[in-house]
Amino acid sequence: MSSLPNPQQRVLSGMRPTGALHLGHYHGVLKNWIKLQHEYQCYFFVADWHALTTHYEEPQILEQSVWDMVIDWLAVGVNPGSATLFIQSRVPEHAELHLLLSMITPLGWLERVPATKTSRKSSRNGISLPMVFWVIPCYKVRIS
């Protein structure tokens, strides 16, 4: 087995900075990231815009949560020398890709996404969901 990551295979994964990380984050995600960063070309990102879908009432805590989460990643062994780490809102191409994908994605496809159906059913007090709940599935594309 080669000690260099396979450049033909990539991993893209992110976490929303919605609060302090806990053992579930470590066992469910971070242990895998630590292993994957040595086997694949990895891109791990802070999904700060995605955090606004549920924490829009308190955007002032978001910035500190971003940095706290990155510090935790580094503390457990996610290595910026082995993987690319980035913050979603600091990459303007992310918003551009969202715009382009939302222009060509039929609403019918978005209505069939299980996460969208669940969000619609569990919306608080019958309040309409923000548009972002419909278009977030546009982000979930396979990068090859």
N, C-alpha and C positions, 0 to 999 in steps of 0.2 A: 504494500500500500504506500502510495506517495505521501510525503509529508506536506506537499503543497495542495491547497484547495483546488478542486476541479473548476476551472473557469467556465466550462460549458454548462454547469448546473448552478442555479442561483436560488437563494432563499430570501424572501422578503417577508418580514414580520414586524408588527408594531404593537405597542401598548398605549392605552389611554391613561394620562396622568390624573386619575380621579381620586387619589388618596394614597396613603402610605402602603408600600408593598408589604406582603406578608408571606408566610411559608407556602401558601397556595400558589403565589406567583413564582416562587423559587422552584417548587416541585413540578408545577404545571407548565412552565414556560422557560425560565432562565436556565435550568439544568440542560434543557435541550439546546438552547442557544449556545451555551458554552461548548457543548459537543459539536454542534453543527458548524460553528465558526472555523473549525479546523478541517472540516470535510468539504465545505462548499464556499462559494463566493456569497457572503451573507450581507444583507442590508437590514439593520434593525432600526426602527424609527419610533420617535415619540409622536403619538397621534393626538397632538394638542387640539387640532381643529375638531377631531372626532369627539374629544372630551366636551366640547361646547354643546353637543347634542343633549347632554343630560345635566351639565353643570353651568348652564348659561346664566343662572341667577347670581353666581359668584365668580365671574371671570377674573377677579383680582387675585384669587388664590392659585390660578392656573400656572402662572409663570414660576412661582416657587415650587409647585408640584412637579413641573417639568424637570427642574434641576435636581430636586431631591431624588426623582426616579432615576435619572442618569447616574447620579452618584451611587445609588444602590446597585445598578447594573455593573458598574466598574468594581464595586466592592466584592461582588460575588464571582467575578472572573470574566465578564464580557470584555473583550480586549479590542480597543479601537485600532490596534495594529493588525488584527486578524479579521475584523469585520468593519463595515462602514456603518457608523452611527449618525443619524441625522434627526432633526426636528422638522416635522411636517410643514409647519407654517413658515419655515425659513427657506423652503424650496418652491419658488414661484411656479415651476413647471407642474407641480402637483395640482395647483388650482387650474392651470391651463388644461391639463389632462382631464380633470373633472368636467370642465366646460365642454370640451370636445366630445367626451363620452356621453354626457347628458344630452347632447344635440342629436345623437344617432341611436339612442336606446329607446325603444318603444315603451310607453307607459304600461302596457300589458305585461311585459317581462318583469317590470319592477313590482307590479301588483302580485305576482306569483312568488316572490322571494319570501321564504319562511320568516325571516327576521322582520320584514316589513309587515307581514300579516300579524305577527305577535305584537309588534309595537302598536299597531292600530287597535288591536283588541284591548291592550292594557293601558291605553292613553288615559291620563288622569282626568277624572270628572267630565268626561266627554269633550275635553278640549281638543281641538284639531291639532294634529301633529304638524310640526314645522316641515317645510318642503325637504329639508335635508334628509329626513327619514325615507323619503321616496328615492332620493338620488344617491345615497351612500353606496348602494350595491353597484353603481357605476364604477366606483373605485376598485372594486374587488375583481381585478382582471389578472390574468396569468401573464407574467412578464417572462418572455423567453428570449 
